[in-house]
Amino acid sequence: MSGDKTEDKGGPDIAVHYFEDDGRIPNNPRLPVLVYPAVLNLSGADSAHDCIGQFAEHGWSGAWQNGIYPFPHYHSTAHEVLGICKGWVSVRLGGEMGLIVDMKAGDALLLPAGTGHQNLGSSPDLLVVGAYPDGADWDLCRGQEDERPAAIARIEGLPLPRTDPIFGCGGPLRRHWCCAAG
């Protein structure tokens, strides 16, 4: 882990976490993970449907509903947003020695490509929605030595998303990722 901060710009407190390559999981040393507490509108009868709609409204599609894998993994072909629709989960970010973040229904997590994540424990009713900028195709990487060179090249070549999955054009993604990618 190379640095953390929390911001308050008149909205929810967004936690910002940077992770360096840990030798197995490349992470994304240029782009931080953003943790958005209590930002999802889950007021309808179908919380997953509400979450999918909120992400799609801002150009994040290709949504799925399930949980988070219980093993360390990352994606090299797409950035990912995760919305917690029901229950709670403890997620380890950044690989085996990374940061543990506890999340609950209404929270969201924005993961730049390459960022390790793993479910360390969750409630039985956990429901997560994931989505990708412009519905990008995702892959599943587990930190194998033979996958690293190609995965790192794919991560470095990915364009930045056009919008923040929660707040659209004016959201924290633009502020934190565009400046970081410089």
C-alpha positions as CSV (number, residue, x, y, z in Angstrom):
1,M,0.0,0.0,0.0
2,S,1.4,3.4,-0.9
3,G,-1.0,5.9,0.4
4,D,-4.6,6.5,1.6
5,K,-6.8,9.5,2.1
6,T,-10.4,10.4,2.6
7,E,-12.0,13.4,1.0
8,D,-15.0,15.5,1.8
9,K,-16.0,17.8,-1.0
10,G,-19.6,18.4,0.1
11,G,-20.7,14.9,-0.7
12,P,-20.1,11.5,0.8
13,D,-16.6,10.7,2.2
14,I,-14.8,8.9,-0.5
15,A,-11.8,6.8,0.6
16,V,-8.9,6.8,-1.8
17,H,-6.4,3.9,-1.7
18,Y,-3.2,3.4,-3.8
19,F,-1.7,0.0,-4.1
20,E,1.7,-1.0,-5.6
21,D,2.5,-4.2,-7.3
22,D,3.0,-6.8,-4.7
23,G,4.9,-9.3,-6.9
24,R,1.9,-11.4,-7.5
25,I,-1.0,-9.0,-8.0
26,P,0.1,-6.0,-10.2
27,N,-2.5,-3.6,-8.7
28,N,-2.5,-0.2,-10.4
29,P,0.1,2.1,-8.9
30,R,-1.2,5.0,-11.1
31,L,-4.9,4.8,-10.3
32,P,-6.4,4.6,-6.8
33,V,-9.2,2.4,-5.6
34,L,-12.2,4.6,-4.6
35,V,-14.6,3.4,-1.8
36,Y,-17.9,5.1,-1.8
37,P,-19.9,4.7,1.4
38,A,-23.7,4.8,1.3
39,V,-24.1,6.1,-2.2
40,L,-26.4,3.5,-3.9
41,N,-30.1,4.3,-4.3
42,L,-31.6,1.0,-3.1
43,S,-35.1,2.3,-2.2
44,G,-37.0,0.1,-4.7
45,A,-38.3,-3.4,-4.2
46,D,-35.3,-4.9,-6.3
47,S,-32.0,-3.5,-5.0
48,A,-30.0,-5.1,-7.7
49,H,-32.2,-3.6,-10.4
50,D,-31.8,-0.2,-8.8
51,C,-28.0,-0.6,-8.7
52,I,-27.8,-1.7,-12.3
53,G,-29.8,1.3,-13.4
54,Q,-27.7,3.7,-11.4
55,F,-24.5,2.3,-13.0
56,A,-26.0,2.2,-16.5
57,E,-27.2,5.8,-16.2
58,H,-23.5,6.8,-16.1
59,G,-22.3,4.5,-18.9
60,W,-21.3,1.4,-16.8
61,S,-22.9,-1.7,-18.1
62,G,-22.4,-5.4,-18.7
63,A,-23.7,-5.9,-15.2
64,W,-23.8,-9.1,-13.3
65,Q,-25.3,-10.1,-9.9
66,N,-23.6,-12.5,-7.5
67,G,-20.9,-12.2,-4.8
68,I,-17.1,-11.6,-4.8
69,Y,-14.7,-14.5,-5.4
70,P,-13.1,-15.9,-2.2
71,F,-9.6,-16.0,-3.7
72,P,-7.3,-13.1,-4.7
73,H,-7.9,-12.1,-8.3
74,Y,-7.9,-9.1,-10.6
75,H,-9.1,-8.0,-14.1
76,S,-6.6,-6.8,-16.7
77,T,-9.1,-6.0,-19.5
78,A,-11.5,-3.7,-17.6
79,H,-12.0,-1.4,-14.7
80,E,-14.8,-2.6,-12.4
81,V,-17.4,-1.1,-10.1
82,L,-18.9,-3.2,-7.4
83,G,-22.2,-2.2,-5.6
84,I,-23.2,-3.9,-2.4
85,C,-27.0,-4.4,-2.8
86,K,-27.7,-6.7,0.2
87,G,-25.8,-7.8,3.2
88,W,-22.1,-7.1,4.1
89,V,-18.7,-8.2,3.0
90,S,-15.1,-7.9,4.1
91,V,-12.9,-7.3,1.0
92,R,-9.2,-7.5,0.9
93,L,-7.8,-5.1,-1.6
94,G,-4.3,-5.1,-3.1
95,G,-3.3,-8.7,-2.6
96,E,-2.2,-11.0,0.2
97,M,-0.8,-8.1,2.4
98,G,-3.4,-5.6,1.3
99,L,-6.1,-3.5,3.1
100,I,-9.3,-5.0,4.4
101,V,-12.4,-2.9,3.8
102,D,-15.7,-3.7,5.4
103,M,-18.7,-2.8,3.1
104,K,-22.4,-3.0,3.5
105,A,-25.6,-2.5,1.5
106,G,-25.5,0.9,-0.2
107,D,-21.7,1.1,-0.5
108,A,-19.7,0.9,-3.8
109,L,-16.2,0.1,-4.7
110,L,-14.4,1.3,-7.9
111,L,-11.4,-0.9,-8.8
112,P,-8.9,0.1,-11.5
113,A,-7.8,-2.7,-13.7
114,G,-5.1,-4.8,-12.0
115,T,-6.4,-4.2,-8.5
116,G,-6.5,-7.4,-6.4
117,H,-9.7,-8.1,-4.5
118,Q,-10.9,-11.0,-2.5
119,N,-14.0,-11.8,-0.3
120,L,-12.7,-12.7,3.2
121,G,-16.2,-13.2,4.7
122,S,-19.7,-12.1,4.1
123,S,-23.3,-12.3,5.3
124,P,-25.3,-15.2,3.8
125,D,-27.6,-12.7,2.0
126,L,-24.7,-10.9,0.2
127,L,-25.7,-9.6,-3.2
128,V,-23.2,-7.7,-5.3
129,V,-23.7,-6.0,-8.7
130,G,-20.6,-5.5,-10.9
131,A,-20.4,-3.4,-14.0
132,Y,-17.8,-2.0,-16.4
133,P,-17.3,1.2,-18.4
134,D,-19.2,0.9,-21.7
135,G,-19.8,-2.8,-20.9
136,A,-16.2,-3.7,-21.4
137,D,-15.3,-7.4,-21.4
138,W,-13.5,-8.6,-18.3
139,D,-11.1,-11.4,-17.7
140,L,-10.1,-13.3,-14.5
141,C,-6.5,-13.3,-13.4
142,R,-5.2,-15.0,-10.3
143,G,-1.7,-13.6,-10.0
144,Q,0.0,-16.5,-11.9
145,E,3.6,-15.7,-13.0
146,D,2.9,-16.7,-16.6
147,E,0.0,-14.3,-16.9
148,R,1.8,-11.2,-15.6
149,P,3.6,-9.7,-18.6
150,A,0.5,-9.8,-20.9
151,A,-1.8,-8.7,-18.1
152,I,0.4,-5.7,-17.2
153,A,0.5,-4.7,-20.9
154,R,-3.3,-4.8,-21.1
155,I,-3.7,-2.8,-17.9
156,E,-1.3,-0.1,-19.1
157,G,-3.2,0.2,-22.4
158,L,-6.7,0.6,-21.0
159,P,-8.4,3.9,-21.6
160,L,-9.8,5.9,-18.6
161,P,-13.6,5.6,-18.3
162,R,-15.5,8.6,-19.5
163,T,-17.7,8.9,-16.4
164,D,-17.8,8.1,-12.7
165,P,-20.1,5.1,-12.2
166,I,-21.9,6.7,-9.3
167,F,-21.9,10.5,-10.0
168,G,-21.4,10.7,-13.7
169,C,-19.2,13.4,-15.3
170,G,-18.6,15.4,-12.2
171,G,-17.7,12.5,-9.9
172,P,-14.5,11.6,-8.0
173,L,-13.2,9.3,-10.7
174,R,-12.4,12.3,-13.0
175,R,-10.6,14.1,-10.2
176,H,-8.6,11.1,-8.9
177,W,-8.0,9.1,-12.1
178,C,-7.4,11.8,-14.7
179,C,-4.9,13.6,-12.5
180,A,-3.2,10.3,-11.5
181,A,-2.9,9.1,-15.1
182,G,-1.3,12.4,-16.2
